[in-house]
Amino acid sequence: MPLFDVTQVTELAEAAKKELRKRMRAVRTALPAEALAARSAQLVARAIALPAFQDARSVALFYPMEDRKEVDLRALDAAARAAGKRVYYPFLEQREQGGVSGLRLTSSLSELAPAGSRFLEPRLDAEQAARADVDLLFVPALAVAPTGHRLGYGAGFYDSLLPDVCPPGKAVAVAFDFQLLVELPTLAHDVPCDFVLTDARALVATRA
């Protein structure tokens, strides 16, 4: 007879995630601005060197929520456009039937603006990505593991979005190296990424 039933296991994992989010937020919030900029630049350099990035015709990025000290990928946006890649950004719309998420095409960072969610989004009239439109999707994280699993903010935004893009697209979990942990508490609905990228290393997910 199992020690815990499915409900208990889920509750334990959710409690562990909640506590880990609190800890990782505190650690990242303490990062000085100079270190944030330097680590972001190192991570972007590693991203540009990724064969998956070099081969991609299109990428999906995220604009950093500066109050949360997310990795700053704006230099990667510039590199992608300079290489002739199509660049998409996420959106979240609240409709009568609930939240609708996806990716929209942009021609420059200046098109991004506040739109009800915490992050900057593309214009409402921008072209929305279909399933095969995005080759490589960069995903923010509070913590990551070598398996490709990531700890987000708890809203399930990317767990909902990733299955709409990958496959055929590939996903890259993005975090600073101090956010890379040996393992993370996970549940069945948690969607792992294909790569893990930090300012110190690039890993192919083990999917163990």
C-alpha positions as CSV (number, residue, x, y, z in Angstrom):
1,M,0.0,0.0,0.0
2,P,1.5,3.4,-1.0
3,L,2.5,5.8,1.8
4,F,0.7,8.7,0.0
5,D,-2.2,8.8,-2.4
6,V,-2.2,10.9,-5.5
7,T,-3.9,13.8,-3.8
8,Q,-1.3,13.9,-1.0
9,V,1.6,13.7,-3.4
10,T,0.1,16.6,-5.4
11,E,-0.4,18.7,-2.2
12,L,3.2,18.0,-1.1
13,A,4.6,19.0,-4.5
14,E,2.6,22.2,-4.6
15,A,3.7,23.1,-1.1
16,A,7.3,22.4,-2.0
17,K,6.9,24.6,-5.1
18,K,5.4,27.4,-3.2
19,E,8.2,27.5,-0.7
20,L,10.9,27.2,-3.4
21,R,9.3,30.1,-5.3
22,K,9.6,32.3,-2.2
23,R,13.2,31.4,-1.7
24,M,14.2,31.8,-5.3
25,R,12.4,35.1,-5.6
26,A,14.4,36.4,-2.6
27,V,17.7,35.2,-4.0
28,R,17.1,36.8,-7.4
29,T,15.7,40.0,-6.0
30,A,19.0,40.5,-4.1
31,L,21.0,40.4,-7.3
32,P,22.7,43.9,-7.9
33,A,21.8,45.7,-11.1
34,E,25.4,45.4,-12.3
35,A,25.5,41.6,-11.8
36,L,22.1,41.3,-13.5
37,A,23.4,43.1,-16.6
38,A,26.6,41.1,-16.7
39,R,25.0,37.8,-16.2
40,S,22.3,38.6,-18.8
41,A,25.0,39.5,-21.3
42,Q,26.8,36.2,-20.7
43,L,23.6,34.3,-21.1
44,V,22.8,36.0,-24.3
45,A,26.3,35.2,-25.7
46,R,25.6,31.5,-24.9
47,A,22.2,31.7,-26.6
48,I,23.7,33.2,-29.8
49,A,26.2,30.3,-29.8
50,L,23.5,27.6,-29.6
51,P,23.2,25.7,-32.8
52,A,19.5,25.6,-32.3
53,F,19.4,29.4,-32.3
54,Q,21.7,29.7,-35.3
55,D,19.5,27.3,-37.2
56,A,16.2,28.8,-36.2
57,R,14.3,30.8,-38.7
58,S,12.1,32.2,-35.9
59,V,12.3,32.6,-32.2
60,A,10.0,33.6,-29.3
61,L,11.4,35.7,-26.6
62,F,10.1,37.4,-23.4
63,Y,10.5,41.0,-22.3
64,P,12.0,41.0,-18.8
65,M,9.9,42.0,-15.8
66,E,12.4,44.3,-14.3
67,D,10.8,44.4,-10.9
68,R,11.3,40.6,-10.7
69,K,14.9,40.9,-12.1
70,E,14.3,38.4,-14.9
71,V,17.0,37.6,-17.4
72,D,17.3,40.5,-19.9
73,L,17.1,39.1,-23.4
74,R,16.8,42.4,-25.3
75,A,20.3,42.0,-26.8
76,L,19.2,38.6,-28.1
77,D,16.2,40.3,-29.7
78,A,18.7,42.5,-31.6
79,A,20.9,39.6,-32.6
80,A,17.9,37.6,-33.9
81,R,16.6,40.5,-36.0
82,A,20.1,41.2,-37.3
83,A,20.3,37.6,-38.4
84,G,16.9,37.9,-40.3
85,K,14.9,35.8,-37.9
86,R,11.2,36.4,-37.2
87,V,10.7,37.4,-33.5
88,Y,7.6,36.6,-31.5
89,Y,6.5,37.6,-28.0
90,P,3.8,36.1,-25.7
91,F,0.4,37.6,-25.0
92,L,-2.4,36.9,-22.5
93,E,-5.9,38.0,-23.3
94,Q,-8.8,37.8,-20.8
95,R,-12.0,36.8,-22.7
96,E,-15.4,35.7,-21.5
97,Q,-14.3,32.1,-21.8
98,G,-11.2,32.7,-19.7
99,G,-7.5,33.6,-20.5
100,V,-6.2,33.0,-24.0
101,S,-2.4,32.9,-24.5
102,G,-0.2,32.7,-27.5
103,L,2.6,34.3,-29.5
104,R,2.5,37.3,-31.8
105,L,5.0,38.5,-34.4
106,T,6.8,41.8,-33.8
107,S,9.0,44.0,-36.0
108,S,10.7,45.8,-33.1
109,L,10.7,46.0,-29.3
110,S,9.0,49.4,-29.6
111,E,5.8,47.5,-30.5
112,L,5.6,45.9,-27.0
113,A,3.3,47.7,-24.5
114,P,1.5,47.0,-21.2
115,A,-1.8,45.1,-21.9
116,G,-3.3,44.0,-18.6
117,S,-0.8,41.3,-17.7
118,R,2.5,41.9,-15.8
119,F,4.6,41.7,-18.9
120,L,4.8,43.8,-22.1
121,E,2.9,42.3,-25.0
122,P,2.7,42.8,-28.8
123,R,-0.1,44.7,-30.4
124,L,-3.5,43.1,-30.6
125,D,-3.5,43.3,-34.4
126,A,-0.1,41.6,-34.8
127,E,0.1,38.3,-36.6
128,Q,-0.5,35.4,-34.2
129,A,1.9,32.4,-34.5
130,A,0.5,29.0,-35.7
131,R,1.9,25.8,-34.4
132,A,4.8,25.4,-36.8
133,D,5.8,29.1,-36.9
134,V,8.2,29.2,-34.0
135,D,11.4,27.2,-34.1
136,L,12.8,28.1,-30.7
137,L,11.0,29.4,-27.7
138,F,12.9,31.0,-24.7
139,V,11.1,30.5,-21.4
140,P,11.7,32.4,-18.1
141,A,12.1,30.5,-14.8
142,L,12.6,31.0,-11.1
143,A,14.5,27.8,-11.0
144,V,15.5,25.1,-13.5
145,A,16.8,21.5,-13.4
146,P,18.9,19.5,-15.8
147,T,15.8,17.5,-16.8
148,G,14.5,20.6,-18.5
149,H,11.8,21.2,-15.9
150,R,11.4,24.7,-14.6
151,L,9.7,26.5,-11.8
152,G,7.5,29.4,-12.9
153,Y,5.4,31.8,-11.0
154,G,2.6,29.4,-10.5
155,A,0.0,30.6,-13.0
156,G,0.7,27.8,-15.5
157,F,1.2,30.3,-18.4
158,Y,4.0,28.4,-20.2
159,D,2.6,25.0,-19.2
160,S,-0.4,26.0,-21.3
161,L,1.6,27.7,-24.1
162,L,4.4,25.1,-24.6
163,P,2.2,22.3,-26.0
164,D,0.8,24.7,-28.6
165,V,4.4,25.3,-30.0
166,C,6.5,22.2,-29.1
167,P,6.8,20.1,-31.1
168,P,7.9,20.9,-33.7
169,G,9.5,23.9,-32.0
170,K,12.1,23.5,-29.2
171,A,12.0,25.2,-25.8
172,V,14.8,26.7,-23.8
173,A,14.5,27.2,-20.1
174,V,16.3,30.4,-19.2
175,A,17.7,31.3,-15.8
176,F,20.8,32.5,-14.0
177,D,23.3,29.8,-13.0
178,F,22.5,30.1,-9.3
179,Q,18.9,29.2,-10.2
180,L,20.0,25.8,-11.6
181,L,19.2,23.1,-9.1
182,V,19.8,19.4,-9.0
183,E,16.1,18.6,-9.1
184,L,12.7,20.3,-8.8
185,P,9.4,19.2,-7.4
186,T,7.2,18.3,-10.4
187,L,3.7,17.2,-11.3
188,A,2.2,15.5,-14.3
189,H,1.1,18.8,-16.0
190,D,4.6,20.3,-15.8
191,V,6.0,20.6,-19.3
192,P,9.8,20.2,-19.6
193,C,11.9,22.2,-22.0
194,D,14.4,20.8,-24.5
195,F,17.4,22.9,-23.3
196,V,18.5,24.6,-20.2
197,L,20.5,27.9,-20.6
198,T,22.2,29.9,-17.9
199,D,25.0,32.5,-17.9
200,A,27.5,29.7,-17.2
201,R,26.3,26.7,-19.3
202,A,24.0,25.3,-22.0
203,L,22.6,21.9,-21.4
204,V,20.5,19.5,-23.4
205,A,17.7,18.4,-21.1
206,T,18.2,14.9,-19.7
207,R,14.4,14.3,-19.5
208,A,15.1,11.8,-16.7
